[in-house]
Amino acid sequence: MELALEAGAEDIINDEDGSIEVITPTQEFIQIKEALLNAGLKIELAEVAMRPTLENALSGDDGIRMQKILDTLDDLDDVQEVYTTAVIEN
């Protein structure tokens, strides 16, 4: 994935399922996507998403309450994406 880094990507993450995440600055998104497509790579999903710079660990009752809030928000028809800095620990 040197190609993505050369095109301006900040980071490459190899996920456990074999997929690859390319982290880019928002303003470089289209340019990097086009570079990957022009190289003949198949892109299954390309989207701009919010990623937290800091995470907050929640466990116990706090984790349960946060998960309920996230589930409720996600179930709303008007909500397309839900982002959080919470990391819910079991």
C-alpha positions in Angstrom: 0.0 0.0 0.0 3.0 2.2 -0.6 0.9 3.8 -3.4 -1.6 5.2 -0.8 1.2 6.6 1.3 2.8 8.2 -1.8 -0.6 9.7 -2.7 -0.8 11.4 0.7 -2.4 8.9 3.1 -1.5 9.3 6.7 -1.6 5.7 7.7 -2.5 2.2 6.5 -4.3 -0.3 8.9 -4.5 -4.0 8.1 -7.7 -5.2 9.7 -8.1 -8.8 11.0 -10.6 -9.6 8.3 -8.0 -9.0 5.6 -9.3 -5.6 4.6 -7.1 -2.5 4.6 -8.1 0.9 6.0 -6.4 3.9 4.4 -6.4 6.9 6.8 -6.3 10.2 4.9 -6.8 13.9 5.6 -10.3 14.9 4.5 -9.0 17.3 1.9 -6.9 14.4 0.3 -9.7 11.8 0.3 -10.7 12.1 -3.4 -7.2 12.3 -4.7 -6.1 9.2 -2.8 -9.2 7.3 -3.8 -8.6 8.1 -7.4 -5.0 7.0 -7.2 -6.0 3.6 -5.8 -8.7 3.2 -8.5 -6.3 4.2 -11.2 -3.8 1.5 -10.0 -6.5 -1.1 -10.5 -7.4 -1.7 -6.9 -11.0 -2.5 -6.0 -12.5 -0.3 -3.3 -15.4 -1.9 -1.3 -16.1 1.1 0.8 -14.9 4.7 0.7 -16.2 7.2 3.1 -15.3 10.1 5.2 -15.6 9.2 8.9 -14.8 10.9 12.2 -12.1 9.2 14.2 -11.4 10.2 17.8 -7.9 11.5 18.8 -8.6 10.5 22.4 -10.7 7.6 23.6 -12.6 7.2 26.9 -12.8 3.7 28.4 -16.2 2.9 30.0 -17.1 -0.3 31.8 -19.8 -1.6 34.1 -22.9 0.5 34.4 -21.4 3.4 32.5 -20.6 1.1 29.6 -24.1 -0.4 29.6 -25.7 3.1 29.6 -23.5 4.3 26.8 -24.3 1.3 24.7 -28.0 1.8 25.2 -27.6 5.5 24.1 -25.6 4.5 21.0 -28.2 1.8 20.1 -31.1 4.3 20.5 -29.4 6.9 18.4 -28.5 4.4 15.7 -32.1 3.2 15.5 -33.4 6.7 14.7 -34.4 7.0 11.0 -32.9 10.5 10.8 -29.5 9.4 12.1 -27.0 8.2 9.5 -23.9 7.7 11.6 -23.1 7.7 15.3 -19.6 8.6 16.5 -18.2 8.4 20.0 -14.9 8.5 21.9 -16.2 5.8 24.2 -14.5 2.4 24.2 -16.9 0.1 26.0 -15.1 -2.6 27.9 -16.7 -5.9 29.0 
